[in-house]
Amino acid sequence: MSSELTATANRLSWAGQLIAAGIIGSTTFFKLSGAQESVDLFTTLGVEPWGRIGLGIVEVITVILLLMPRTAALGGVMALGIISGAIFSHLTVLGIVYNDDGGSLFMMAVIVFVASALVSWLRRKEIPIIGAKFA
């Protein structure tokens, strides 16, 4: 629980949770609303529409988990997994600069990766199933 974290670690975790949830939440809106940019991106990846919709649903769950203190560790791990897939897609298929965005999507992915890695590390003892191994 967050009560086990020092005050500084708790503040750092919350900063990471809010950053990751904010960025993931904003991109999730575009996925689930069917914005043309998201449709084009997932078409390029070859997983439109089910990949876009499925990922959007998983992202909504991840954002909720990140914003609840009791589940923030699981949200951090889920965000780390999601964003690792996004970074891999950028490095192998999409490119760092996608659709003349100047690399902004890739940079947001890197920021979420760092933020969710921070949350996962700080709250590692709270991760379901494996957290006890860090105690």
Secondary structure, 3 states (H helix, E strand, C coil): CHHHCCHHHHHHHHHHHHHHHHHHHHHHHHHHCCCHHHHHHHHHHCCCCHHHHHHHHHHHHHHHHHHCHHHHHHHHHHHHHHHHHHHHHHHHHHCCCCCCCCCHHHHHHHHHHHHHHHHHHHCHHHCCCCHHHHC
